[in-house]
């Protein structure tokens, strides 16, 4: 499964991506804010991770910037089943933060989730990562008013995380941020 956005190409990881993926994921800031699980930090573990079978209704993508100089790894994004919920998680490599790639990818994955038959997607945000709140709200997630403990592998302990919900039947992710601001 592949998804193309205005600037990004979202696709599964390939064997030739291993070194770039390990390099980007080894950043402690990436690991610190992962709320779904630890990502592999060695070439062997990454190869094993990439070869694992995936539920086609819960895709995992790596984001690549489509550029004249060739594709550049931007980050990763995917859906995971956590208890009864379908949860979205993402990470952005340090050189690409603050450029709107997360918002673009989140909207694209929510559209894909709708196509796959999901009606609701949740996401979590740690208090010390306020940028995630902005990304989620811009993509149409609403603060549920609840918090859950999430084990942070990068911190080595459970951490409280605020839970956001996107009701996909409303398709707020299809609106641009300007349109969303007008309807608020």
N, C-alpha and C positions, 0 to 999 in steps of 0.2 A: 504494500500500500504506500502510495506517495501522495503528498499534498504540496501544491505550489501556491505561494502567496505573491504579493507584489514584489518583495525583495528576497524571499526565502524559498528554499526547497527543503521540505520535510521528508525524510526517508529513513528506512532502517539502517543500522550500521552495517558496514561491509568490512571484510578482513583488512583491506588496505587502510581503514580508518583507525585501526587499533592504537597506533602511536599517538596520533593527535587526540584521540578520546582520553587515553590514559593521562596525557599531559594536562588537558583541560580539567578533568575530573579530580586530579590530585590536588587542585587548589583547595586549601582548607576552607575558604569562604564558600565554595560550592558545596562541599560536604557538610558544613555547619548548618546550612539552611535547607537541606533535604529533609522532607517530612515523611517520605514514603519508604525509604530504605537506602542503604549504603550502595554506592556504585563502585564497581571494581577499579582498583588502583594499580593493578599489574597487567602486563600484556597477556599473560596466560589466563588470568581471571576475566579479562575483557573478551578474549576470544571465546571462552566458555559462555559468558553472558550473551554475546552476539549469536551464538549457535543454539541457545535455548529456544524451545518452541514457544510461541506466543499465542494467546487467545486473540483471534482476529477482531473481536469486539473490544479489545483493550490494547490498542496499538501503542507502541513506543517509537518515537522518531528522534532523529538527530537533526538539528537545524543547520542548514548550510546557506550562507550568503551567496546568492548568484551574482558573481562579479566578473568583469572582463579578464581579470588576472587569474581566474579559476575559483572554484568553490572554497569558501573559508568556513571552518567549523564555528558556529555561533553558540550552540548549546544543545540541550535535549528537552524533550517534552513527551508526556505520555499519560495514559489512563491506567489505573490500577483498581482492583476491587479491594476495598478495605471494609471488612465486615459486610454490611448491607449496602454500602455506598460505592459508587464509581467516583474515584478521586483523581483529579488532575494534579500533576506535579511537573515542575519544569526547573531548569537551571540555565544560566547564561554565563559563558566564559568571560573572564574579567575584561579583555579588550573590547568586548561588544556591549557592555552594560550601558544603560542610559540612552540607547539609540532607538528604542521602541520595538525591538525585535520580539521581546516577550509578549507584548500586547498583540502584535501581528500573529504570532504563533498560537497564542491562547485562543484568539478568535477563530483561527483556521481549525484547530482541534475541536472546539465546541461545535462548529459546523459539521465536522466529520463525525462527532459523537451523535449528533442528531440523525445523520444518515445511517449510522449503525444501530439506531433504534433506542438510544438512551434518552430518557426524559428529564433526567436531573443529574448534575455533576457537582461534586463538592470540591473544595480546595482548602488548604490550611495555610495560615500565616503566623510565623513566630513574631513576637513583639519587637525583637531587635532587627527585623527586616521590613521596615515600613514601605519600601518600594513595591513589595508584593501586593500590599493592600491596594495601591493605585492601579497596578496592572489588572488585578481581579475586578475591581469596581469598574474600570474603563471597559472591560470585556463583558460586563453585564452581571457579574456575581453580586449578590447582596450579603451583607453581614448577617449571619443567622442569630447573632446574640449569644452563641454558645462557644465554649472552649473545650478542647480535649487534650489529653496527654498524648504527645507524639514522641517516640523515642528518636532522638537525634544521634545518629552514629558519629557525626562529626564532633559532638559534644560529649558523647559517651554516657548520656543520661536522658531520662524523660524530660520534656519541656512542654509547657502549656502553649497551645496554638489556637488561635481564633479560627472558627470554621465559617467559610463563605459558601453560598449555594447559588448555582445557576439553574433556573428552571428553563429547560431548553425549548419548551413549547412556546415560550414568549419570544424567543430568538433575539434577545437584546444584543448578542455578540455580532449581529449583522449590521447594527448601527455604528456609524463613526462616532468618535468621542464628541464631536461637535453636535451631532444629532442627539446623543444621549443627554448632553447638557441642556439642550432645548426642551427635552421632555421631562426633565427633573423639576 
